[in-house]
Amino acid sequence: MNIKVVKFGGTSMANKDAIERVKNIINSDPDRRFVVVSAPGKRFKGDEKITDLLLASYEEKKSTGSCHIFFSKVRDRFIEIVNDFSLKLDINKYLDEIEKNIDQSNSPDYAASRGEYLSALVMSEILGFEFVDAANIIKFNKKGSFDASYTNDLVSSRLSMDKGAVIPGFYGTMPDGSIKTFTRGGSDFTGSIIARGVQADVYENWTDVDGFMTADPRIVDNPHIIDFLSYEELRELSYMGASVLHPSSIFPLQSTSIPINVRNTFNPSAVGTFILKDTSDKKTSLITGIAGRTGFTTFFIRKALMNNEIGFCRKILSIFEYYDISIEHMPTGIDTMSLIVPNDHLTDGLEFEIIEKIRGEVNPDVIFVYKNIALIAIVGHGMSNQTGTAARVFTALAAANINVKMIDQGSSEINIIVGVNGEDLNRAIAAIYHEFF
């Protein structure tokens, strides 16, 4: 028998109909033995996610001493689900305990994690599977970093069972036993951790789309589904906004040969996208996908003989480090360099402070700032073996009358990053897409 770990996101756990689909998907394949679930998401437009309600409950408790108003909404959602499935689970016992603990807690992580905890309790009852609390098997060290080795040992020993198990996503525990959450999207990460620990044959990540698309469907009509995607390509596309799967979730599996299969809960007949360590024998197209996002600022610096000045780059980078600003890209020439940073790292007027610091440190001939820059990633392993890819990209942009502000190609040759004015983002993606697809 093969082993499949399956993870279901918030949309898949939102209401009775969605959960019924999840149940049918799991029961249709006996290999689907380990189930990771998110907290229930929105049931309809304007609805509230359970995690957001739990965080609001914590803020309410901080302000008033009690989380009762917002937590009552959480209570109603879970009571409704339990009643919809006529479960014998005494959900009020768990809800009462959680409300009490939020009122006594100083940790937003505990509150935020309870949606996954309750969701897993309910799902284990629906399936007749064992409930395994992530708090007992997902571990962080004293510094708050994920402890991969210890966790892998715990997962491997605890889940060595024939019977199925349901595990809540998104959280684990610190050495003192307190709850620690991953970032948003952390249930994807939990799924990978479980898949690695049980040495799964495949990790199925079920969501509300048929898989990764070659471009954003809000920009391009009916873009193709990507059949196969490498870990590297996933990272590049996810970073630029293709948010089907949390990009950090692949890390536990990168050293293994366990494939990730992104599937659609609401269209289970679709094969979805397979994410593999190596896709070299499966590629049929030059470009795998295109993604982009706005919200960047470029610092452009020019100085004659910059290349002869030892420590020039280090001095500039140390200024950004001093202001705790990460550098997204740093294309350079012999006498020029550009540093691209996220807008949200620049508080009002901070760019002027940085400019003055740079002038004081390296005395550039020219320094100025471009705002409202959008970055577009054209990603694909096929590009490294094909001449003329960049020419086709820039020809397509020129035909659409779009000015290119920046060009950067990674050393791996699987991506080309293009910077354009923010207002040109959608037109640029559409132009590149139609050139290649």
C-alpha positions as CSV (number, residue, x, y, z in Angstrom):
1,M,0.0,0.0,0.0
2,N,1.2,3.5,-0.8
3,I,1.1,6.4,1.6
4,K,-0.5,9.7,0.7
5,V,-0.6,12.7,2.9
6,V,-3.4,15.1,2.0
7,K,-3.8,18.7,3.1
8,F,-7.1,20.6,2.8
9,G,-7.2,24.4,2.9
10,G,-9.6,26.8,4.5
11,T,-12.0,26.9,1.5
12,S,-12.2,23.1,1.6
13,M,-13.2,23.2,5.3
14,A,-15.6,26.1,5.1
15,N,-19.0,24.5,5.3
16,K,-21.0,21.2,5.2
17,D,-20.9,20.8,1.4
18,A,-17.1,21.4,1.2
19,I,-16.4,19.1,4.1
20,E,-18.6,16.4,2.5
21,R,-16.4,16.7,-0.6
22,V,-13.3,16.3,1.5
23,K,-14.7,13.2,3.2
24,N,-15.5,11.6,-0.2
25,I,-12.1,12.4,-1.6
26,I,-10.4,10.8,1.4
27,N,-12.7,7.7,1.4
28,S,-12.2,7.2,-2.3
29,D,-8.6,6.2,-1.9
30,P,-7.4,4.0,1.0
31,D,-3.8,5.4,0.5
32,R,-5.0,8.8,1.8
33,R,-4.2,7.9,5.4
34,F,-2.8,11.1,6.9
35,V,-4.9,14.3,6.7
36,V,-3.8,17.8,7.5
37,V,-6.5,20.5,7.8
38,S,-6.7,24.3,7.9
39,A,-9.2,26.3,9.9
40,P,-12.5,26.9,8.1
41,G,-12.3,29.8,5.6
42,K,-15.0,32.0,4.1
43,R,-18.3,30.4,3.1
44,F,-19.3,33.3,0.9
45,K,-18.2,36.8,-0.1
46,G,-18.1,39.0,2.9
47,D,-17.8,36.1,5.4
48,E,-15.1,36.0,8.0
49,K,-12.3,33.4,8.2
50,I,-12.1,31.5,11.5
51,T,-8.5,32.5,12.0
52,D,-9.3,36.1,11.7
53,L,-12.2,35.7,14.2
54,L,-9.8,34.1,16.6
55,L,-7.2,36.8,16.3
56,A,-10.0,39.4,16.8
57,S,-11.0,37.4,19.9
58,Y,-7.5,37.8,21.3
59,E,-7.5,41.6,20.6
60,E,-10.9,41.8,22.2
61,K,-9.6,40.1,25.3
62,K,-6.6,42.5,25.4
63,S,-9.0,45.5,25.3
64,T,-11.8,44.3,27.5
65,G,-10.5,41.3,29.4
66,S,-12.9,38.9,27.7
67,C,-13.0,37.4,24.2
68,H,-16.7,36.5,24.4
69,I,-18.2,38.6,21.6
70,F,-15.9,37.5,18.8
71,F,-15.4,34.0,20.1
72,S,-19.2,33.5,20.0
73,K,-18.9,33.7,16.2
74,V,-16.3,30.9,16.3
75,R,-18.5,28.9,18.6
76,D,-21.5,29.2,16.3
77,R,-19.5,28.1,13.2
78,F,-18.2,24.9,14.8
79,I,-21.5,24.0,16.5
80,E,-23.1,24.4,13.1
81,I,-20.6,22.0,11.5
82,V,-21.0,19.4,14.3
83,N,-24.8,19.6,14.0
84,D,-24.7,19.3,10.2
85,F,-22.9,16.0,10.5
86,S,-24.8,14.8,13.5
87,L,-21.6,14.1,15.4
88,K,-21.4,12.8,18.9
89,L,-18.4,15.0,19.5
90,D,-18.9,17.3,22.6
91,I,-17.6,20.4,20.8
92,N,-18.8,22.8,23.5
93,K,-16.3,21.1,26.0
94,Y,-13.4,22.1,23.7
95,L,-14.9,25.5,22.9
96,D,-15.3,26.3,26.6
97,E,-11.7,25.4,27.3
98,I,-10.4,27.5,24.4
99,E,-12.4,30.5,25.3
100,K,-11.2,30.3,28.9
101,N,-7.6,29.9,27.8
102,I,-7.7,32.9,25.4
103,D,-9.1,35.0,28.2
104,Q,-6.1,33.9,30.4
105,S,-3.4,33.8,27.6
106,N,-0.9,36.4,26.5
107,S,-0.2,34.6,23.3
108,P,-1.9,35.5,20.0
109,D,-0.3,32.3,18.6
110,Y,-2.5,30.1,20.9
111,A,-5.6,31.9,19.7
112,A,-4.7,31.8,16.0
113,S,-4.0,28.1,16.2
114,R,-7.3,27.0,17.6
115,G,-9.1,27.0,14.3
116,E,-6.9,24.3,12.9
117,Y,-7.1,22.4,16.3
118,L,-11.0,22.4,16.2
119,S,-11.1,21.7,12.5
120,A,-8.9,18.6,13.0
121,L,-11.0,17.4,15.9
122,V,-14.2,17.6,13.8
123,M,-12.6,16.0,10.7
124,S,-11.2,13.1,12.7
125,E,-14.7,12.4,14.1
126,I,-16.3,12.6,10.6
127,L,-13.7,10.2,9.1
128,G,-13.3,7.9,12.1
129,F,-9.6,8.6,12.1
130,E,-7.3,9.2,15.1
131,F,-6.8,12.9,16.1
132,V,-3.0,13.7,16.5
133,D,-2.4,17.1,18.0
134,A,0.4,19.0,16.1
135,A,1.5,20.3,19.5
136,N,2.9,16.8,20.3
137,I,4.9,16.3,17.1
138,I,5.8,19.7,15.5
139,K,8.6,21.4,17.5
140,F,10.4,24.7,17.6
141,N,13.7,25.4,19.4
142,K,14.3,28.0,22.1
143,K,15.0,30.7,19.5
144,G,11.6,30.0,17.9
145,S,13.0,28.3,14.8
146,F,11.5,25.2,13.4
147,D,13.3,22.1,14.7
148,A,13.3,19.9,11.6
149,S,15.3,16.9,13.0
150,Y,13.4,16.5,16.3
151,T,10.1,17.0,14.5
152,N,10.9,14.4,11.8
153,D,11.7,11.8,14.5
154,L,8.5,12.5,16.4
155,V,6.3,12.4,13.3
156,S,8.0,9.2,12.1
157,S,7.4,7.4,15.4
158,R,4.0,8.8,16.3
159,L,2.4,8.2,12.9
160,S,3.7,4.7,12.3
161,M,0.2,3.4,12.2
162,D,-2.2,1.6,9.8
163,K,-5.2,3.5,10.9
164,G,-5.7,7.0,9.4
165,A,-4.9,10.2,11.4
166,V,-5.9,13.8,11.2
167,I,-3.4,16.5,12.2
168,P,-4.1,20.2,12.5
169,G,-1.9,22.4,10.4
170,F,-0.2,25.8,11.1
171,Y,1.3,25.3,14.6
172,G,3.6,23.4,16.9
173,T,5.1,24.0,20.3
174,M,8.1,25.7,21.9
175,P,10.3,23.8,24.4
176,D,8.2,25.3,27.3
177,G,5.0,23.8,25.7
178,S,3.6,27.1,24.5
179,I,2.0,27.2,21.1
180,K,4.0,28.6,18.2
181,T,2.5,29.2,14.7
182,F,4.1,29.3,11.3
183,T,3.4,32.2,9.1
184,R,0.1,32.4,7.2
185,G,-0.1,29.5,4.8
186,G,1.7,27.4,7.4
187,S,-0.7,24.4,7.0
188,D,1.0,23.8,3.7
189,F,4.3,23.6,5.6
190,T,2.7,21.2,8.1
191,G,1.6,18.9,5.2
192,S,5.2,18.7,3.9
193,I,6.5,18.0,7.4
194,I,4.1,15.1,7.8
195,A,4.8,13.8,4.3
196,R,8.5,13.7,5.0
197,G,8.1,12.1,8.4
198,V,5.9,9.2,7.2
199,Q,8.0,8.9,3.9
200,A,4.9,9.4,1.8
201,D,4.7,8.4,-1.8
202,V,3.0,11.7,-2.6
203,Y,1.8,14.9,-0.8
204,E,-1.6,16.0,-2.1
205,N,-2.4,19.7,-1.4
206,W,-6.1,20.2,-2.0
207,T,-7.3,23.8,-2.6
208,D,-9.9,25.6,-4.7
209,V,-8.1,25.7,-8.1
210,D,-7.2,23.0,-10.6
211,G,-3.4,23.7,-10.1
212,F,-0.8,26.3,-10.9
213,M,-1.6,28.4,-13.9
214,T,0.8,29.8,-16.4
215,A,-0.4,33.3,-15.5
216,D,-2.9,35.0,-13.3
217,P,-6.5,34.3,-14.6
218,R,-7.5,37.8,-13.5
219,I,-5.0,39.2,-16.1
220,V,-5.1,36.5,-18.8
221,D,-8.3,34.7,-20.0
222,N,-8.2,30.9,-19.4
223,P,-4.5,30.5,-18.9
224,H,-3.1,26.9,-19.2
225,I,-2.7,24.7,-16.1
226,I,1.0,23.8,-15.5
227,D,1.3,20.0,-15.5
228,F,4.8,19.8,-14.0
229,L,6.7,22.3,-11.9
230,S,10.1,22.1,-10.3
231,Y,10.8,23.2,-6.7
232,E,12.9,26.0,-8.1
233,E,10.2,27.2,-10.5
234,L,7.6,27.1,-7.7
235,R,9.8,29.3,-5.5
236,E,10.2,31.9,-8.3
237,L,6.6,32.0,-9.3
238,S,5.3,32.0,-5.7
239,Y,7.6,34.8,-4.7
240,M,6.1,36.9,-7.5
241,G,2.5,36.3,-6.4
242,A,1.4,32.8,-7.6
243,S,0.0,32.0,-4.2
244,V,-1.6,28.6,-4.8
245,L,1.0,26.9,-2.5
246,H,3.0,28.6,0.3
247,P,6.6,28.7,-1.1
248,S,8.2,27.7,2.2
249,S,6.2,24.5,2.2
250,I,8.6,22.8,-0.2
251,F,11.6,23.0,2.1
252,P,10.9,19.8,4.2
253,L,10.6,17.9,0.9
254,Q,13.5,19.3,-1.2
255,S,15.9,16.7,0.0
256,T,13.5,13.9,-0.8
257,S,11.9,12.6,-4.0
258,I,8.4,13.0,-2.6
259,P,6.2,14.8,-5.2
260,I,3.6,17.4,-4.3
261,N,0.3,17.3,-6.2
262,V,-1.8,20.4,-6.1
263,R,-5.5,19.4,-6.6
264,N,-8.9,21.0,-6.6
265,T,-11.4,19.9,-3.9
266,F,-14.2,21.1,-6.0
267,N,-13.0,19.4,-9.2
268,P,-11.4,16.2,-8.0
269,S,-11.3,14.6,-11.4
270,A,-8.6,17.2,-12.5
271,V,-5.1,15.8,-12.3
272,G,-3.7,19.1,-11.1
273,T,-0.1,20.2,-11.0
274,F,2.8,18.0,-9.9
275,I,5.8,19.7,-8.2
276,L,8.9,17.6,-8.5
277,K,12.6,17.8,-7.7
278,D,13.5,17.4,-11.4
279,T,11.2,18.1,-14.3
280,S,13.9,18.0,-17.1
281,D,12.3,15.0,-18.8
282,K,8.7,16.4,-18.6
283,K,9.0,19.8,-20.1
284,T,7.1,20.5,-23.3
285,S,7.2,24.3,-23.3
286,L,10.0,26.9,-23.2
287,I,8.3,28.9,-20.5
288,T,6.7,27.4,-17.4
289,G,4.9,30.4,-16.1
290,I,4.7,34.2,-15.7
291,A,4.0,36.1,-12.5
292,G,4.4,39.6,-11.2
293,R,3.6,42.1,-8.5
294,T,3.8,45.7,-7.8
295,G,5.2,47.6,-4.7
296,F,8.9,48.1,-5.3
297,T,11.3,51.0,-5.2
298,T,14.7,51.1,-7.1
299,F,17.7,53.0,-5.8
300,F,20.0,53.7,-8.8
301,I,23.6,54.5,-8.2
302,R,26.3,55.5,-10.7
303,K,30.0,56.1,-10.0
304,A,32.9,56.1,-12.4
305,L,35.4,53.3,-11.7
306,M,33.0,51.8,-9.2
307,N,34.4,48.4,-10.0
308,N,37.9,49.4,-8.7
309,E,36.7,50.7,-5.4
310,I,37.1,47.9,-2.9
311,G,34.1,47.6,-0.5
312,F,31.8,49.8,-2.5
313,C,28.9,47.3,-2.6
314,R,29.4,46.3,1.1
315,K,29.2,49.9,2.2
316,I,25.9,50.4,0.4
317,L,24.4,47.1,1.6
318,S,25.4,47.9,5.2
319,I,23.3,51.0,5.0
320,F,20.2,49.0,4.0
321,E,21.0,46.5,6.7
322,Y,21.2,49.3,9.3
323,Y,17.7,50.3,8.4
324,D,16.5,46.6,8.4
325,I,15.6,46.7,4.7
326,S,15.9,43.5,2.6
327,I,17.2,43.7,-0.9
328,E,15.0,41.9,-3.4
329,H,17.3,42.3,-6.5
330,M,20.6,44.0,-7.2
331,P,21.4,44.2,-10.9
332,T,24.8,45.9,-11.6
333,G,27.0,47.2,-14.3
334,I,30.7,48.2,-14.3
335,D,29.9,51.7,-13.1
336,T,26.3,51.3,-11.9
337,M,24.2,49.3,-9.5
338,S,20.5,49.2,-8.7
339,L,19.0,48.1,-5.4
340,I,15.3,47.0,-5.5
341,V,13.5,47.1,-2.2
342,P,9.8,46.6,-1.1
343,N,7.9,49.8,-0.7
344,D,6.5,48.7,2.7
345,H,10.0,48.8,4.1
346,L,10.3,52.5,3.4
347,T,8.5,54.6,5.9
348,D,7.7,58.3,5.0
349,G,10.9,60.1,4.1
350,L,13.2,57.2,4.8
351,E,14.5,57.1,1.2
352,F,15.9,60.6,1.7
353,E,17.9,59.4,4.8
354,I,19.2,56.5,2.8
355,I,20.3,58.7,-0.1
356,E,22.2,61.0,2.3
357,K,23.9,58.0,4.0
358,I,24.9,56.6,0.5
359,R,26.3,60.0,-0.5
360,G,28.3,60.2,2.7
361,E,29.7,56.7,2.4
362,V,30.6,56.3,-1.3
363,N,30.2,59.8,-2.9
364,P,28.4,58.6,-6.0
365,D,28.3,60.6,-9.2
366,V,24.5,60.1,-9.6
367,I,21.9,58.7,-7.3
368,F,18.1,58.7,-7.7
369,V,15.0,56.7,-6.8
370,Y,12.4,55.1,-9.1
371,K,9.1,54.5,-7.3
372,N,6.1,52.4,-8.2
373,I,8.1,49.6,-9.9
374,A,6.5,46.3,-10.7
375,L,8.6,43.1,-11.1
376,I,7.7,40.3,-13.5
377,A,9.2,36.9,-13.4
378,I,9.4,34.8,-16.6
379,V,10.2,31.3,-15.3
380,G,11.1,28.0,-17.0
381,H,13.9,25.5,-17.1
382,G,13.6,25.3,-20.9
383,M,15.0,28.8,-21.2
384,S,18.5,27.7,-20.3
385,N,18.8,25.6,-23.4
386,Q,17.1,28.0,-25.9
387,T,18.5,31.1,-27.5
388,G,16.4,34.2,-28.1
389,T,14.1,33.9,-25.1
390,A,15.0,37.4,-23.7
391,A,14.6,38.9,-27.2
392,R,11.1,37.5,-27.5
393,V,10.2,39.0,-24.0
394,F,11.5,42.5,-24.9
395,T,10.0,42.4,-28.4
396,A,6.6,41.6,-26.9
397,L,6.9,44.4,-24.4
398,A,8.0,46.9,-27.1
399,A,5.1,45.9,-29.3
400,A,2.8,46.7,-26.3
401,N,4.6,50.1,-25.9
402,I,5.8,49.2,-22.4
403,N,9.1,50.7,-21.2
404,V,11.5,48.3,-19.4
405,K,13.0,49.9,-16.3
406,M,15.2,47.0,-15.1
407,I,16.4,43.6,-16.3
408,D,17.9,40.8,-14.1
409,Q,18.6,37.2,-15.0
410,G,19.4,34.6,-12.4
411,S,22.6,32.6,-12.7
412,S,20.5,29.4,-12.9
413,E,19.1,30.7,-16.1
414,I,15.6,29.6,-15.2
415,N,14.2,33.1,-14.8
416,I,14.3,36.5,-16.3
417,I,13.1,39.4,-14.0
418,V,11.8,42.5,-15.7
419,G,11.0,45.8,-14.0
420,V,8.2,48.0,-15.5
421,N,6.1,50.9,-14.2
422,G,3.5,49.7,-11.8
423,E,0.6,50.7,-13.9
424,D,1.9,48.6,-16.8
425,L,2.1,45.3,-14.8
426,N,-1.1,43.7,-16.2
427,R,-0.5,44.7,-19.8
428,A,3.1,43.5,-19.6
429,I,2.1,40.0,-18.3
430,A,-0.6,39.7,-20.9
431,A,1.9,40.7,-23.7
432,I,4.5,38.2,-22.6
433,Y,1.9,35.5,-22.1
434,H,0.5,35.8,-25.6
435,E,4.1,35.8,-27.0
436,F,4.8,32.4,-25.5
437,F,1.4,30.7,-25.1
